[in-house]
């Protein structure tokens, strides 16, 4: 979060950003001429296999979250408002997507169950008739 290029964010904003989310960082992008907010995330990468075990490496990577090209001055609380709106929308979208996926999985499972019953139907019916043939009614005489 230090000095990148010729622009450094104000220390007050950095403490506000850390309070909002400790994994966020902000840097000036000289090529894009805008502020870029990054989030530190962990990524797992498969590096090989040994004795039947999969070997993975976990790295922390800075993933861009927000490009602020609306203003080129020092970053201020407007960036935090943009991040909050983006996160709120992202959370709502993720919940809706999860609900849709759950419904799709439920429909697929119901369809598979119906197919299984449909395939087993003739065998069940045949079994029912076979059971009825072998069971003889008990006749009581006195």
Buried (B, 14 or more C-beta within 10 A) or exposed (E): BEEBEEBBBEEEBBEBBEEBBEBBBBBBBEEEEBBBBBBEEEEEEEEEEEEEEEEEEEEEEBEEBBEBEEEEEEBBEEBBEBBEEEBEEEEEEEEEEEEEEEEEEEEEEEEEEEEEEEEEEEEEEEEEEEEEEEEEEEEEEE
